[in-house]
């Protein structure tokens, strides 16, 4: 195999990682603060894709405007879901939230099926079919746009977590919920913030990928499953862990498909998850429980 | 007392005579004038193949609505109407098992579906055990082969093509018309995907071609990024790509094929003619080849049709006039199931499931949306498909249904019903 082919594999893997990373980041934030495995984030990925689809058809809007619109709607729905379903369930038992999350995912999927139908949709990219050819390595203009937007979102999130008061609160609650509560951090309010951020990221990811991957109401279930494996591999509640996990899993999948066989690619994500559970139960960058 | 006893005996005697006579002779004239036959549909109504399942069901619903609005149809001296019930098999073996058990419990007389091979394989023994004939649409070879024999599903039939029906003419077209002999194959990792690749490979090798590497089977459902497999195809030395998947996957494969600038020939299954595929991929599918199964007479063609396909035209016009949309092959599954049963009932003069299906399997030809054809003893539709391509963004029929049977012959009834 020539160098261009190997680089193309690497670029393919990096691109796959962007979709995983945005959803996995939201999941890990929610889990870190509230210890809730929010499977419904998969449905918000689908919502983002549909918002983009309809926004690009609406007069006066367009694909670029659809991105913030999708993120705002995703944030709103995720917060609503958190306040109406998860937080009340969590008061009774943490385990109930697990069942609740699966239930919400199924309900949202079927509502989407009823609202939008089962047809596959694809959003027209504003970049058309334009692409960069870097010595035989192909990167489409839309892929470049997705990589750039993802990088901006990650930097913005990192800065918000590091330098803003709510961001510091989220990190504190994720690291030590009890101690955070003792110093007056309202974990419920921060939890709703985590839901909003996660919902925005998931819907944003859906909108970003909508011109590249045909989607239907069931697309989210697959996305969320893989993202969860990444979160467990990277360390539940760990933001850097989610990022490292997304890149590792995506590259491992890609190179397995490239050098072994495509049918084994998906085994890698779950294989890594199981290996991580054996070797480092807290995940690659997760903290061991006190 | 004696008189009273005589009256009583006479009364009982008359009653018994009335009942006996009634039981023997009268129902022919006084039995139910209208009989309702319930047809169950086991289809993927949610999940990765929900659209295909919903369209199949819609085809059946429209066909039944029209028949019932016309007052039903005559079977012997009775009027028969259809009633439809449906269950979601989610395109999975587990979903298929649940759907089949629910339809058995609902006492349906016939079953349509499934569309998905893995679900249909799970459903087949359940319906066979319950004595319910199944008209399925999935392509996996075993459904009219080993699996059917094991299940004892002697009354089940496949309404349309199986993997060999589709892949034999496509492979022949690739080699003999396009001169593509070296192929890279990719398919979803299911009974459907594996059967299609195996049948394509069989004919390709018979005609002197070959696969340049072992086929790549990707996870279904869930794979959306095909760039890595396509990058492998690009550097494989192949002249053409065979890609098998459902509509969503085929959209992804086609777009990413163009993105990566691949210049190989492109061959797929008949799902490439799906309207959703055409909407999403548009002119980027120009020059892609696939088997066509449904011909409503609208698309341009490069041959002269010898036999008009009246049922396809009728379904197409019905959909355009009543639902303001173009009918698809998927609608043909449901519509075809209803009309196959109707025609067999009318000819047999009975609604008895066993008699109806014996008639279906008698070799007689039926007028259906996917052509006019009969059924082989193994339950396989003895039908053929042509090869189509996209030319200037339009679906264009390149060769007719008789292509696989012309020299060199690559498909015979014996290939469809291997012993």
Contacts between the chains, C-beta under 8 A, distances in Angstrom:
chain1	res1	chain2	res2	distance
A	1	B	235	6.3
A	2	B	235	7.2
A	5	B	231	6.1
A	5	B	234	7.5
A	5	B	235	5.0
A	8	B	227	7.7
A	8	B	231	4.9
A	8	B	260	7.8
A	9	B	228	6.0
A	9	B	231	6.1
A	12	B	225	7.0
A	12	B	227	4.2
A	12	B	228	5.0
A	12	B	231	6.6
A	13	B	228	7.7
A	15	B	225	7.4
A	15	B	227	7.5
A	16	B	225	5.2
A	109	B	46	7.4
A	110	B	46	6.6
A	113	B	46	6.2
A	113	B	50	6.4
A	117	B	51	7.2
A	117	B	54	7.8
A	118	B	46	7.9
A	118	B	50	3.6
A	118	B	51	3.6
A	118	B	53	7.8
A	118	B	54	5.4
A	119	B	51	5.1
A	119	B	276	5.1
A	120	B	51	6.9
A	120	B	247	5.5
A	120	B	248	4.5
A	120	B	251	6.0
A	120	B	276	4.9
A	120	B	277	8.0
A	120	B	280	6.6
A	121	B	280	7.6
A	122	B	251	6.2
A	122	B	255	7.7
A	122	B	279	7.8
A	122	B	280	4.1
A	129	B	258	6.8
A	129	B	259	7.6
A	129	B	284	7.6
A	131	B	259	6.5
A	131	B	261	7.5
A	133	B	261	7.3
A	138	B	259	6.5
A	138	B	260	5.2
A	138	B	261	5.9
A	140	B	259	5.2
A	209	B	224	7.9
A	212	B	255	7.4
A	213	B	224	4.3
A	213	B	225	7.4
A	213	B	252	5.9
A	214	B	224	7.8
A	214	B	247	7.6
A	214	B	248	4.7
A	214	B	251	3.9
A	214	B	252	5.8
A	214	B	276	8.0
A	214	B	280	5.8
A	215	B	248	7.7
A	216	B	48	7.6
A	216	B	50	7.0
A	216	B	51	7.0
A	216	B	248	6.2
A	217	B	50	7.6
A	218	B	46	7.1
A	218	B	47	5.7
A	218	B	48	6.0
A	218	B	50	7.0
A	218	B	221	7.4
A	219	B	224	7.6
A	222	B	221	6.2
A	222	B	222	3.7
A	222	B	224	7.7
A	225	B	222	7.7
A	226	B	222	7.7
A	254	B	228	5.0
A	257	B	216	7.5
A	257	B	218	7.8
A	257	B	228	4.5
A	257	B	229	6.3
A	257	B	232	7.8
A	258	B	228	5.3
A	258	B	231	7.2
A	258	B	232	6.2
A	261	B	214	7.5
A	261	B	216	6.4
A	261	B	217	7.5
A	262	B	186	7.2
A	262	B	216	4.2
A	262	B	217	6.3
A	262	B	218	4.5
A	262	B	219	7.9
A	262	B	223	7.9
A	262	B	228	7.4
A	262	B	229	5.3
A	263	B	189	5.1
A	263	B	216	7.4
A	263	B	217	4.4
A	263	B	218	6.8
A	263	B	219	7.0
A	265	B	218	7.4
A	265	B	219	7.1
A	265	B	228	7.8
A	266	B	219	4.4
A	266	B	222	7.1
A	266	B	223	7.7
